[in-house]
């Protein structure tokens, strides 16, 4: 039930109007107390009934907090900005910019018919601009509930998107949505969690291909919204309009003659946007904006190709991308195109390598599946004073949720579960890979292959969240280490398990355990340069420089052309104040693999130690070309320019360094000096 008008929330917001009311709460227009002239905000309320089950209550609060987190990081003229969240009377609220005007739902309702084509196109072009912005965030934000009721038209005829209540950050590691929400008339097939082939119906026997909503799902919803605005009919749920059907409902739509036939440009745009298969829609909001622009009477002609109706048995083929580098078969790291060795573990990379099929051995015993910690909802932020104009601050992406094991059903084919797990692992669907490997374990008992790949899935999942949730990263590394340790019990030659175990312990900053694991790997493969490389890195990290040099040189005996070992050796020589030896090793590394920016960067630093500033600048320039995003390269270049008495260039490099990393200590030091 809505609060009475005149109620003051959080001691500063006086309710003056009810803007909207739903099952989970109300949106109010409020006046900030004490402002003259009055300043208005919109306040959204999350109202939870005392009778709501605990799991639903937690889900509602988490969804509400997600909306706050998303809005806090957005700043765009077509998106209402967040002010602050707060709690009052036991309920959750957040205040945001008040957008005076009407929703397109209200505009359509008052019009008693379809809206003018040119006006609709103009509004939808503005919606595309807002979608382009949220889709370009890192990770992309998917609105998931785009519809006429969530598009406001201001008094100046400008568009504002409202209601990010079920928006989500796109997670490439997920196969489907955690929750399938949205308004069915405007929802893409992916909103249901899967898509079926053309001509087929979704059923328990034919659930379709698992998918999750992405930016193209918002494209579908935008097409469905246009359909409603231009015809005054809600679109049929999960249906692509047929050619001519939109024009039949609104004969006033503009048509043009092309190749001897009459076509309706805006109808073509809608049909393409509402294709069942995401790959057949516009692939970005910007592409749809360009197409819409061409639909205006003065627009540049732009042909929209509507995909032909595929047969029910059609198969979607995804071509290989030659611009994607090889994945290391040992640690799973995605390397740059053309790399010969894995950047992370030094493993040689072989084009076309595949994972051998498993030999799953049935065992009487069972490995218990450990529960993972559940992340808590974002706690509401403490209230703070409101400025006349709210300032929005960007925040980091919310951390990925921990993997939860699915209940294991009876009658599982362990080989099928294992193969499915491998497929998910190759596709970076780590949560699903964990589930499938655990199913295989439950059905057949522990075996080396399943335990080893379950460990790999945990480890890759941990690495995928390393930059957003350190706790979740460490927990998954621990689970991975447990699986690799268990795997070593089922194979006498457990080289890969010991190697992965060493990587996990190194990530967990347990150097003694990591060294022990790599030494066990070395005993099994005394000629593997990747093992020597890891032992050398661990020794460097522990300050055991002589041991590090021995390990790295031993690795070079078995592979003299191992660029990563040469770079590590170069770093070690600089640490030991032997810049000439460092230059020799690093020159060899850059000749072997000119695309590794670290080689050029370290070579530039080595020349700097020798006060060879021109050569240092040349090497650092090569590093900058290979990795223009690395702040340290620019600060090193600034130091070179300063030594070469080129202060203007030095200032420019300092500026570039601080743009990429404001906390770059060397750049800040040079800035004061300059």
Helices and strands as residue ranges (DSSP letters): E 8-9, E 13-22, E 25-32, E 40-46, H 54-72, E 82-88, E 91-97, E 101-103, H 104-111, H 117-135, E 141-142, G 148-150, E 151-154, E 159-161, E 168-169, G 184-186, G 189-192, E 194-195, E 209-210, H 215-231, H 245-249, E 256-258, E 261-263, H 265-273, G 278-280, H 285-295, H 414-426, H 430-444, H 448-464, H 470-487, G 488-490, H 495-507, H 511-524, H 529-541, H 545-558, H 563-575, H 579-592, H 597-609, H 613-626, H 631-643, H 647-660, H 665-673
